[in-house]
Amino acid sequence: MSETLTYSNPRLRAVIEDWPIGANKRGPATFYIERNSRGERAVRTTIGAPKKLTYARKARIVDGSDGRTYIAELSMMYHHISIMRGDMKFEHETVFDGDPRYPALVALFDGEAAA
């Protein structure tokens, strides 16, 4: 990874109107954070079945400095933050507590994020 990204605008819900939905088509995608006794996880719905990530201690939908949508997840057991790509297929990066960006990323989970 050549560019170090920053993340901002933590929220519990987001609608992206021009999301790729396959076969060169685009349409709306709704992202939201599902919360229950097991923790929090991101869910994305388009035209098919919802795509769900595994549970984390906390999760937020965030904007990357590259203009893309990401999911930030605070690990359940380990002290790291996973940044998932918006397509929810792959992890973009893992940020550990020794990284200088870690305190700013932990702050994304403070308080109630925008709905």
MDTraj code that builds the backbone (N, CA, C; nanometers):
import mdtraj as md
import numpy as np

residues = "MET SER GLU THR LEU THR TYR SER ASN PRO ARG LEU ARG ALA VAL ILE GLU ASP TRP PRO ILE GLY ALA ASN LYS ARG GLY PRO ALA THR PHE TYR ILE GLU ARG ASN SER ARG GLY GLU ARG ALA VAL ARG THR THR ILE GLY ALA PRO LYS LYS LEU THR TYR ALA ARG LYS ALA ARG ILE VAL ASP GLY SER ASP GLY ARG THR TYR ILE ALA GLU LEU SER MET MET TYR HIS HIS ILE SER ILE MET ARG GLY ASP MET LYS PHE GLU HIS GLU THR VAL PHE ASP GLY ASP PRO ARG TYR PRO ALA LEU VAL ALA LEU PHE ASP GLY GLU ALA ALA ALA".split()
xyz = np.array([
    [0.0849, -0.1159, 0.0000],
    [0.0000, 0.0000, 0.0000],
    [0.0897, 0.1226, 0.0000],
    [0.0760, 0.2065, -0.0983],
    [0.1650, 0.3210, -0.1119],
    [0.1145, 0.4440, -0.0378],
    [-0.0139, 0.4627, -0.0289],
    [-0.0718, 0.5808, 0.0345],
    [-0.1252, 0.5440, 0.1726],
    [-0.0907, 0.6234, 0.2739],
    [-0.1455, 0.6042, 0.4067],
    [-0.2778, 0.6788, 0.4149],
    [-0.3836, 0.6047, 0.4367],
    [-0.5166, 0.6644, 0.4399],
    [-0.5516, 0.7152, 0.5790],
    [-0.6382, 0.8130, 0.5809],
    [-0.7019, 0.8565, 0.7044],
    [-0.8512, 0.8312, 0.6871],
    [-0.9210, 0.8202, 0.7998],
    [-1.0631, 0.7865, 0.7968],
    [-1.1403, 0.8881, 0.8803],
    [-1.2606, 0.9218, 0.8337],
    [-1.3409, 1.0228, 0.9016],
    [-1.4888, 0.9922, 0.8823],
    [-1.5735, 1.0790, 0.9404],
    [-1.7180, 1.0730, 0.9249],
    [-1.7769, 0.9393, 0.9715],
    [-1.7508, 0.8987, 1.0974],
    [-1.8066, 0.7718, 1.1454],
    [-1.9588, 0.7816, 1.1584],
    [-2.0273, 0.6776, 1.1127],
    [-2.1724, 0.6783, 1.1195],
    [-2.2262, 0.5362, 1.1275],
    [-2.3534, 0.5272, 1.1652],
    [-2.4194, 0.3984, 1.1804],
    [-2.5013, 0.3610, 1.0572],
    [-2.5228, 0.4555, 0.9689],
    [-2.6023, 0.4302, 0.8484],
    [-2.5533, 0.5207, 0.7357],
    [-2.5532, 0.4670, 0.6146],
    [-2.5160, 0.5453, 0.4968],
    [-2.5850, 0.4864, 0.3742],
    [-2.6280, 0.5741, 0.2852],
    [-2.6836, 0.5311, 0.1564],
    [-2.5947, 0.5895, 0.0483],
    [-2.5426, 0.5030, -0.0362],
    [-2.4595, 0.5439, -0.1494],
    [-2.5434, 0.5174, -0.2739],
    [-2.5797, 0.6240, -0.3441],
    [-2.6735, 0.6134, -0.4563],
    [-2.6142, 0.5470, -0.5805],
    [-2.4848, 0.5618, -0.6025],
    [-2.4233, 0.5161, -0.7276],
    [-2.3248, 0.4012, -0.7018],
    [-2.3716, 0.2939, -0.6383],
    [-2.2869, 0.1808, -0.6011],
    [-2.2872, 0.0771, -0.7139],
    [-2.1706, 0.0178, -0.7468],
    [-2.1700, -0.0875, -0.8499],
    [-2.2469, -0.2111, -0.8018],
    [-2.3455, -0.2556, -0.8809],
    [-2.4257, -0.3712, -0.8416],
    [-2.4117, -0.4876, -0.9394],
    [-2.3119, -0.4834, -1.0253],
    [-2.2835, -0.5948, -1.1145],
    [-2.3266, -0.5700, -1.2569],
    [-2.2603, -0.6412, -1.3483],
    [-2.2908, -0.6352, -1.4919],
    [-2.2954, -0.4914, -1.5430],
    [-2.1972, -0.4114, -1.5028],
    [-2.1884, -0.2711, -1.5438],
    [-2.3094, -0.1877, -1.5045],
    [-2.3812, -0.2317, -1.4005],
    [-2.4960, -0.1568, -1.3509],
    [-2.4598, -0.0911, -1.2188],
    [-2.5273, 0.0175, -1.1908],
    [-2.5074, 0.0889, -1.0645],
    [-2.6436, 0.1182, -1.0035],
    [-2.6466, 0.1261, -0.8722],
    [-2.7713, 0.1537, -0.8027],
    [-2.7431, 0.1849, -0.6571],
    [-2.8469, 0.2048, -0.5783],
    [-2.8280, 0.2409, -0.4377],
    [-2.7812, 0.1227, -0.3526],
    [-2.6962, 0.1530, -0.2568],
    [-2.6533, 0.0555, -0.1559],
    [-2.6750, 0.1201, -0.0199],
    [-2.7369, 0.0452, 0.0695],
    [-2.7596, 0.0929, 0.2048],
    [-2.6685, 0.0168, 0.2991],
    [-2.5898, 0.0907, 0.3752],
    [-2.5025, 0.0342, 0.4772],
    [-2.5617, 0.0701, 0.6131],
    [-2.5595, -0.0237, 0.7076],
    [-2.5989, 0.0088, 0.8445],
    [-2.5259, -0.0825, 0.9414],
    [-2.5197, -0.0387, 1.0657],
    [-2.4546, -0.1160, 1.1708],
    [-2.5633, -0.1868, 1.2504],
    [-2.5558, -0.3182, 1.2525],
    [-2.6484, -0.4016, 1.3291],
    [-2.5893, -0.4205, 1.4685],
    [-2.6708, -0.3978, 1.5705],
    [-2.6246, -0.4089, 1.7092],
    [-2.7109, -0.5108, 1.7832],
    [-2.6449, -0.5982, 1.8605],
    [-2.7165, -0.6879, 1.9500],
    [-2.6220, -0.7319, 2.0615],
    [-2.6615, -0.8309, 2.1371],
    [-2.5809, -0.8727, 2.2525],
    [-2.4452, -0.9314, 2.2123],
    [-2.4288, -0.9726, 2.0875],
    [-2.3001, -1.0270, 2.0414],
    [-2.2012, -0.9195, 1.9989],
    [-2.2485, -0.7972, 1.9785],
    [-2.1613, -0.6879, 1.9361],
    [-2.2242, -0.6091, 1.8234],
    [-2.1403, -0.5600, 1.7351],
    [-2.1865, -0.4802, 1.6220],
    [-2.1246, -0.5355, 1.4935],
    [-2.1992, -0.5238, 1.3854],
    [-2.1458, -0.5642, 1.2551],
    [-2.2104, -0.4806, 1.1461],
    [-2.1372, -0.4681, 1.0367],
    [-2.1872, -0.3916, 0.9231],
    [-2.2692, -0.4818, 0.8315],
    [-2.3730, -0.4216, 0.7740],
    [-2.4598, -0.4898, 0.6784],
    [-2.4744, -0.3976, 0.5575],
    [-2.4664, -0.4560, 0.4382],
    [-2.4870, -0.3791, 0.3155],
    [-2.5968, -0.4470, 0.2344],
    [-2.6937, -0.3697, 0.1900],
    [-2.7981, -0.4243, 0.1038],
    [-2.7968, -0.3496, -0.0292],
    [-2.8140, -0.4264, -0.1349],
    [-2.8307, -0.3697, -0.2691],
    [-2.9562, -0.4359, -0.3257],
    [-2.9425, -0.5077, -0.4358],
    [-3.0596, -0.5706, -0.4966],
    [-3.0794, -0.7156, -0.4520],
    [-2.9776, -0.7752, -0.3936],
    [-2.9872, -0.9143, -0.3515],
    [-2.9954, -0.9280, -0.2010],
    [-2.9542, -1.0436, -0.1531],
    [-2.9531, -1.0703, -0.0091],
    [-2.8519, -0.9785, 0.0598],
    [-2.8779, -0.9402, 0.1838],
    [-2.7832, -0.8543, 0.2561],
    [-2.6482, -0.9225, 0.2751],
    [-2.5436, -0.8448, 0.2673],
    [-2.4078, -0.8920, 0.2933],
    [-2.3731, -0.8477, 0.4350],
    [-2.3303, -0.9425, 0.5211],
    [-2.3029, -0.9123, 0.6609],
    [-2.1607, -0.9520, 0.6970],
    [-2.0958, -0.8662, 0.7733],
    [-1.9643, -0.8977, 0.8270],
    [-1.9805, -0.9731, 0.9584],
    [-1.8719, -1.0270, 1.0110],
    [-1.8765, -1.0915, 1.1414],
    [-1.8824, -0.9845, 1.2497],
    [-1.9190, -1.0250, 1.3697],
    [-1.9334, -0.9302, 1.4796],
    [-1.7983, -0.8795, 1.5288],
    [-1.7982, -0.7538, 1.5672],
    [-1.6831, -0.6891, 1.6299],
    [-1.7335, -0.6224, 1.7577],
    [-1.6410, -0.5736, 1.8394],
    [-1.6834, -0.5010, 1.9592],
    [-1.7637, -0.3771, 1.9196],
    [-1.7110, -0.3030, 1.8231],
    [-1.7803, -0.1865, 1.7676],
    [-1.7505, -0.1801, 1.6185],
    [-1.8405, -0.1186, 1.5434],
    [-1.8218, -0.1023, 1.3989],
    [-1.8793, 0.0325, 1.3569],
    [-1.8166, 0.0934, 1.2581],
    [-1.8635, 0.2205, 1.2033],
    [-1.8389, 0.2229, 1.0523],
    [-1.9261, 0.2894, 0.9813],
    [-1.9079, 0.3176, 0.8396],
    [-1.8268, 0.4471, 0.8348],
    [-1.7178, 0.4485, 0.7592],
    [-1.6306, 0.5656, 0.7549],
    [-1.5942, 0.5990, 0.6107],
    [-1.5482, 0.7219, 0.5912],
    [-1.4986, 0.7669, 0.4615],
    [-1.3471, 0.7667, 0.4647],
    [-1.2857, 0.7113, 0.3606],
    [-1.1408, 0.7153, 0.3487],
    [-1.0968, 0.8428, 0.2786],
    [-0.9734, 0.8843, 0.3045],
    [-0.9206, 1.0039, 0.2390],
    [-0.9052, 0.9848, 0.0883],
    [-0.9240, 0.8607, 0.0398],
    [-0.9205, 0.8331, -0.1035],
    [-1.0592, 0.8456, -0.1679],
    [-1.1618, 0.8869, -0.0886],
    [-1.2961, 0.9054, -0.1412],
    [-1.3814, 0.7798, -0.1410],
    [-1.3321, 0.6705, -0.0863],
    [-1.4077, 0.5446, -0.0832],
    [-1.4713, 0.5217, 0.0538],
    [-1.5693, 0.4319, 0.0554],
    [-1.6383, 0.3949, 0.1789],
    [-1.5718, 0.2711, 0.2378],
    [-1.5511, 0.2731, 0.3704],
    [-1.4896, 0.1611, 0.4419],
    [-1.5706, 0.1301, 0.5662],
    [-1.5447, 0.0142, 0.6240],
    [-1.6025, -0.0248, 0.7516],
    [-1.4869, -0.0387, 0.8500],
    [-1.4931, 0.0351, 0.9600],
    [-1.3923, 0.0245, 1.0662],
    [-1.4497, -0.0644, 1.1755],
    [-1.3719, -0.1642, 1.2176],
    [-1.4156, -0.2570, 1.3208],
    [-1.3137, -0.2613, 1.4334],
    [-1.3607, -0.2420, 1.5555],
    [-1.2772, -0.2538, 1.6739],
    [-1.2818, -0.3992, 1.7171],
    [-1.1666, -0.4639, 1.7221],
    [-1.1573, -0.6065, 1.7501],
    [-1.2209, -0.6439, 1.8833],
    [-1.2800, -0.7622, 1.8883],
    [-1.3408, -0.8132, 2.0109],
    [-1.2364, -0.8416, 2.1184],
    [-1.1305, -0.9134, 2.0830],
    [-1.0361, -0.9616, 2.1835],
    [-0.8993, -0.8956, 2.1751],
    [-0.8603, -0.8540, 2.0596],
    [-0.7269, -0.7990, 2.0409],
    [-0.7378, -0.6484, 2.0245],
    [-0.6343, -0.5796, 2.0529],
    [-0.6389, -0.4331, 2.0465],
    [-0.5899, -0.3853, 1.9106],
    [-0.6733, -0.4090, 1.8102],
    [-0.6450, -0.3577, 1.6765],
    [-0.7759, -0.3174, 1.6098],
    [-0.7618, -0.2450, 1.5015],
    [-0.8765, -0.2003, 1.4238],
    [-0.8611, -0.2547, 1.2825],
    [-0.9642, -0.3225, 1.2361],
    [-0.9670, -0.3727, 1.0991],
    [-1.0439, -0.2741, 1.0137],
    [-0.9882, -0.2435, 0.8989],
    [-1.0556, -0.1574, 0.8022],
    [-1.0934, -0.2464, 0.6842],
    [-1.2249, -0.2625, 0.6659],
    [-1.2756, -0.3459, 0.5576],
    [-1.3138, -0.2577, 0.4392],
    [-1.2908, -0.3079, 0.3186],
    [-1.3348, -0.2362, 0.1999],
    [-1.4870, -0.2316, 0.1961],
    [-1.5419, -0.1348, 0.1270],
    [-1.6863, -0.1204, 0.1171],
    [-1.7552, -0.2366, 0.0493],
    [-1.6825, -0.3116, -0.0361],
    [-1.7439, -0.4283, -0.1000],
    [-1.7580, -0.5438, -0.0013],
    [-1.6963, -0.5299, 0.1156],
    [-1.7037, -0.6252, 0.2258],
    [-1.6482, -0.7631, 0.1897],
    [-1.5591, -0.7670, 0.0918],
    [-1.4962, -0.8928, 0.0528],
    [-1.3597, -0.9110, 0.1171],
    [-1.2863, -0.8013, 0.1331],
    [-1.1491, -0.8100, 0.1812],
    [-1.1196, -0.7023, 0.2842],
    [-1.0256, -0.7345, 0.3720],
    [-0.9766, -0.6352, 0.4662],
    [-0.8784, -0.5449, 0.3928],
    [-0.8925, -0.4163, 0.4106],
    [-0.8027, -0.3214, 0.3462],
    [-0.6723, -0.3081, 0.4248],
    [-0.6846, -0.2968, 0.5573],
    [-0.5668, -0.2878, 0.6423],
    [-0.6041, -0.3156, 0.7867],
    [-0.5027, -0.3462, 0.8663],
    [-0.5172, -0.3626, 1.0104],
    [-0.4273, -0.2600, 1.0766],
    [-0.4821, -0.1880, 1.1739],
    [-0.4056, -0.0851, 1.2442],
    [-0.3922, -0.1285, 1.3902],
    [-0.2679, -0.1452, 1.4354],
    [-0.2401, -0.1891, 1.5721],
    [-0.2112, -0.0698, 1.6619],
    [-0.2121, -0.0929, 1.7926],
    [-0.1981, 0.0174, 1.8881],
    [-0.0631, 0.0878, 1.8813],
    [0.0362, 0.0340, 1.8147],
    [0.1644, 0.1017, 1.7973],
    [0.1665, 0.2000, 1.6806],
    [0.0651, 0.1948, 1.5964],
    [0.0563, 0.2836, 1.4795],
    [0.0193, 0.4242, 1.5267],
    [0.0841, 0.5286, 1.4743],
    [0.0499, 0.6648, 1.5169],
    [-0.0947, 0.7052, 1.4852],
    [-0.1597, 0.6374, 1.3915],
    [-0.2995, 0.6675, 1.3586],
    [-0.3988, 0.6028, 1.4544],
    [-0.3525, 0.5093, 1.5373],
    [-0.4409, 0.4318, 1.6238],
    [-0.5295, 0.5187, 1.7143],
    [-0.4760, 0.6176, 1.7877],
    [-0.5634, 0.6980, 1.8743],
    [-0.6766, 0.7684, 1.7968],
    [-0.6470, 0.8205, 1.6794],
    [-0.7511, 0.8867, 1.5991],
    [-0.8563, 0.7871, 1.5519],
    [-0.8139, 0.6654, 1.5217],
    [-0.9088, 0.5641, 1.4777],
    [-0.9968, 0.5168, 1.5933],
    [-0.9397, 0.5001, 1.7116],
    [-1.0186, 0.4603, 1.8279],
    [-1.1243, 0.5676, 1.8563],
    [-1.0901, 0.6932, 1.8358],
    [-1.1834, 0.8029, 1.8590],
    [-1.3056, 0.7949, 1.7664],
    [-1.2951, 0.7269, 1.6532],
    [-1.4093, 0.7097, 1.5638],
    [-1.5229, 0.6347, 1.6323],
    [-1.4904, 0.5538, 1.7342],
    [-1.5896, 0.4716, 1.8014],
    [-1.6464, 0.5371, 1.9268],
    [-1.5933, 0.6528, 1.9663],
    [-1.6380, 0.7213, 2.0875],
    [-1.7772, 0.7792, 2.0686],
    [-1.8573, 0.7724, 2.1727],
    [-1.9904, 0.8324, 2.1681],
    [-2.0795, 0.7671, 2.0650],
    [-2.1894, 0.8283, 2.0370],
    [-2.2818, 0.7803, 1.9356],
    [-2.2453, 0.8408, 1.8012],
    [-2.2235, 0.7560, 1.7052],
    [-2.1940, 0.8047, 1.5696],
    [-2.3229, 0.8586, 1.5078],
    [-2.3075, 0.9357, 1.4050],
    [-2.4238, 0.9885, 1.3328],
    [-2.5030, 0.8732, 1.2733],
    [-2.6311, 0.8823, 1.2795],
    [-2.7173, 0.7759, 1.2261],
    [-2.7392, 0.7943, 1.0769],
])
top = md.Topology()
chain = top.add_chain()
for i, resn in enumerate(residues, 1):
    res = top.add_residue(resn, chain, resSeq=i)
    for name in ("N", "CA", "C"):
        top.add_atom(name, md.element.get_by_symbol(name[0]), res)
traj = md.Trajectory(xyz[None], top)
